[in-house]
Amino acid sequence: MKRVILSGGGTGGHIYPAVAVAEELKRRHKDKVEILFVGAEGKMEMEKIPALGYDIVGLPIAGMQRRLDPKNVLVPWKVVRSVSKAKSIIRDFSADVVVGFGGYASAPVLWAAQRMGVPTVIQEQNSHAGVTNKILSRRARRICVAYDDMERFFRADRIIMTGNPLRGSFAPKTEKSQEALAHYGFRADLPTLLVVGGSLGTRTLNEMMKSWILTLDGEAPVQVIWQTGKFYEAEMQAFLKEHPTKNIWQGAFIERMDYAYEVADLVVSRSGACTVSELCLVGKPTLFVPSPNVAEDHQTKNAMALVEKDAAEMVADKEAVAKGMTRALELLADAERRKTLSRNILRLGMADAAERVVRQIEKEW
């Protein structure tokens, strides 16, 4: 029996790559591998992971607030407590290897494991490594990455190109099925735009859509799947009730993301690591609007890694409300440009990323 600790969380971008790796470990080794997740108390992984059937233990870790905040005083104490608890978890579980996917919890777990002589593997999702992973990489056996030129942050002899592990099946579709079109009440003869801002939603993309809708006369010239996010759902529903517009599907979530990708001729999206990886696999021409509210501006760097390969286009967050839909409509009218973007982004996809990461884990146990 091999025992593996997977640690990461805080956002879906850290949680779901870890889950994809857990699923691949179980697929390959069935009951000969035991998996334990370690997360941060109060964070989303403490609900999401048990719901998927895995055990998880929480650490009392918290991040430093960028603004002045009295809670920052408690951070060093929480770090010490978390490292101590992490050591106990590793010892009690008899871990053969510890894998970190980023997020609050991964730092104390990897740090403790490295000092206990337990092999560690890092999976870095972004094109610009965070400070924590750069520090922890010094003792990590292997660093699994999804972008080129990561030698800027890590030792070249420990870097393995794996891509970002994703749950589910993502593949390019050349035709739009009637089932997918019917799901959104769309027609095959109108181009379709997918505007997606993540599970909670994105104020900028929602304001961009509102601004554009106000210029219309009750009917959009293209079809739009508008994912508003949970946080903004009531507000956007009220807006559309006041400004009803044909050819727009609005929802807080997109349950059938496969259908959304299938019917979309263009995607307007944030550029979180897992979203970028999905778009590479489905080969969709994309206009990125990176979030400016993330550590070290890594979404801009993720987007630029594709823009520099002519595999996507980008509009800055501060310009998106004024310019985003204008550029999106231009791209929808330019089939050749979309074909180029699609061809180039598809070259960057790695459908077997979870398997690649698991092979690196297996080398350390």
N, C-alpha and C positions, 0 to 999 in steps of 0.2 A: 504494500500500500504506500503510495506517494502522497505527501501532504503539501498542499500549496496554499499560501495566503495571497489573496488579491486585494490590493488596497487602493482606494481612490474614491473621489466623490465630490459632492458640492453642486455639480451640474451634470446633466445628461452626457455632456461631452467627455466626462471622466468615467461615469458609471457604465455606460453601454459598451464601450470597448472592453472593459473588464468582464462584463457579462458575456460578450461574444467569445472571449477567450475561455471563460468557464464552460460555456456550451461546447466549444471545440475540445477542451480537455476531457469532458464527459463523453463526447462522441468517440474519441480515440481510445480512451482508457476505461470507460464505463465504471464499474465498482472498484477498480484498482487505483483510483485517485480520490482523495478527499479534499474538498475545497472550503476555505473559510474566508469570508470577506471581512475587512476591517474598514469602518467608516468613521465619520465624525458625528457625535451626538447632535440631534436636532436637524441634521441635514437630510436631503431627500433620499439618499441611499438607504437610510434606516427604515424607510417604508417600501421603496422600490425593490430592493434585493430580496427581503422575505417574501414579497408577493410573487417573485419568480421562483421560489422554492429553495433558496440558498440561505445558509446561516450567516449572520453578520454580528460583529461586536463593535460597539461604538467607543470612540475615544473622546475625552473632554477637550479636544483641541479647538482652537479658534484662530482666525486670521487677524492680522493687524489692520485696523481701519486706517485708511489714508488720511482722513480728516482727524482733527483733535477729538478724541472720544475717551471718556473715563474708563471704558471697557478695555482699552489698550493696556492699562495697568495690570490686568489679570492675565494677559497673554503669556508672559514668561512662566508664571506659575502653572498655567494650563499645559504649556509645552513640557515642563518637567514631569507633571503628572501623566501626560500622554505617553512619554517615552518609557516611564516606569511601567505603565500598564501594557504597553506594546511588548516590552521584554517578557512580561508574564504570559501574554497571549502566545507569543512565539514559542516559549518554553513549554507551556501546557499543551499546545497543539502539536509539538514536535515537528515544526515546519521544515521541509526539505529545501524549499525555495520561497522567496518573497518577491512579488511582482508589484511595482508601483505604477499607477496610471495618472498620477497628478491629483490635485485637490488637497484639502487640509490634512486628511488622515495619512496620506502616503508618506509624508516626510518623517514623522516620528517612527513609523513602522520600519521604513527602510533604514533609517539611522540606527535603530536598535538592532535590526538583523545584521547589519554590517559589522557592528561591534561584538556580536555574538558568534561571528563566523559563519552565518547562514548566507548562502549565495543570494544575490539580488539581481533582478532584471528591471529595467525602466522602459516603459512605453511612452515615448514623447509624441503627442498628437500634433503639435503645432510646428510651424516653420521657424519659430523663434523660441528657443528654450527658455523656460523661466529660471529664476535665480536658484530656487530650491533644487530643481533637477540638475542644474549645472554643478552644484555642490555635491549632491548625492552621487552623481555619475563617477566621481573620482574613485569610489570603491565598488561601483556596480560592475558585475561581470559582463553584462551585455546591455546595449541601449538600442531599442527598436524604434526606428524613425519612419516618418512618412514623406519627408522632403529631402531634396538634394542639399549639399553644402552644409550639412550639420556638423562638419569638422570645426566650424567656427565656435561650437559650444562644447563638443565632446571629443575624447580621444578617438582618432580615426580607426584604430585597431579594435575598438569595441562597438562600433556602429554597425547595425544590421538594417538594411532597408526592408521593411515589412509592409508598409502602408498602415492605415488605421483599421483595426478590426471593427466590423459592423454587424449588427444583428439583422437578419432578414436577407432577402435575395434582391439584388439590384443588378439590372442588366439593361442595355439599350433596346429600345423597341422602334422598329422602322415604320410601323403602322399604328393608327389609333383605333382601338377596338370599339365596337358599338357599346359594349358593356361599360367601358371607361367613360365614354362620352355621355351615355345615359345617366351614369352615376351623378354627374354634375349638371345634367339637363342641357348639354351643349350640342352644337352642330359641328359637322366635319368640315364645313366650308368657311369657317371663320377661324383666324389664328387665335391661339390661347396663351395667356400670360399667367404664370404662377408667381404670386407674391407671398413669400413665407417668412415669418419673423420669429419662429420658435414657439415653444409651448406657452410661455408667458406672454409673448407678443413683443412688438417693437414699436415704440411711439413714432419714430421717424418714418417707417414704412406705412404705418396707418395714416399719419398726417399727409404723406405723399399721395396716398390713394384718395383721401378726402379732398385735397386740393384739386386733384384731377377730376373727380366726380362733379365738383362744383362748376367745372367748365363745360360739362356735357348737358344735353337737353333730354335727360331721362333714358338715354340708350347709349351704351358704350360701343365704340366702333370695333372693338375686339372683345373676346371672352376673357374673363379674369377669375381665377381661383384666388380668393383673398383670405388668407389665414391671419386672423387678427390677434389670436392669442387669448388665453383665459383672462388676463388682467384687464384687457380692453374690450372684451366681448360686449358687455351691456352698452358701453358708450358708442361702439361702432354700429350695433344693431339699431340704436336710437337714431343715429345719423342717417342710416339707410332708410329708415322708416320715414324720416323727414325729406329725404332726397332719393326716392325709389329710382333705381337705374337697372335697365335690362342688361342681360349678358354678364352679370356679376354674381358669382357664388361666394358667399361669406360664411366663415365658420371659425370658432375659437380653435378647433383642432382639425386636422385632416386625418381621418381614420384610415383611408385607403391612399397612402402616399404613393403606392405603385401606380394607381390610376392617375393621380395628379401628375406624376412625372411622365406617364405615358401620353397624356393629352397636351402637355405643355410644349409650346414651340420656343419659349424663352422663360427663364427663371430670374426673378429679382429676389435676392436673399442676403442675409447676413453671411459672414464667412468663418463661422466656427469650424473647428477641424473636422468633425464628423460630417457636417453638412457638405463641406468641400469634398470629402471622400465619397459621399453618396453621389454627388453631381458628376464626379469623375467616372464613376461606374455606369451611370445611366447616360453619360455623354451629352448632357444638356447644355446648350449655349446659355451663359449666365452673366448677369450684371450684378456684381457684388456691391453691397452697401455695408462696409465693415462697421461694427460697433466700436465707438470710441471709448466705451466704458468697461474695458477689460484690461487686465494686467499687461503692462509692457506693449500695449497696442498690437497684440499678436494677431487680431483679426485682419488688420490692414496688411500685416506681413504675410499672412496666409493668402490673402487675395492677390497681393503683388507677386507672389511666387508663381501664380498662374498667369497673371497679366503679362509678366515678362516672357512667358512662353507663348504668348498670343493664344491662350487657352480660355480666357475670360476677359471681361471688361469690368471697370470699377467706377463708382461715383462716390465721392466722399460723403459722409453722413451729413455734414453741414450744408451740402448742396443738393441732397436727395429730394427734398420737398419741391424745390424749384426746377430741378433738372432731371430727376430720375425717370419720370414717366415719358418725358420728351425723348430721352435716349432709348427707353424701352420700346416705344412705338417705332422709332427709326430702325431698330434692330429687327422688329417684327416684320417690317417692310423690306428688309434686306436679306433675302434668302441665302445669297452667296456668303455674306459675312457670318451668318448663323452656322452655315455649313462648315466654314473654317474653324470657328470656335468649337463646334461639336467634335470635329475630327481631332483637334489638338487636345481638348480636355479628356477625351476618351483614352488617349495614349497614356495618361497619368494614373489611370485606375488600377487598383490591385485587388481583385476579387477574392484572393486567397490569403488576405492579411491575417486573419485569426489563426489559420494553420501555420503561417510563417512565424508568428509570435510563439505559438505553442512549441514549435520545433526548437526555438531558442531556450524555452523553459526546460524542455526535456534534456537538453545538453548540460543543464546545471544540477539535475537531481541524480 
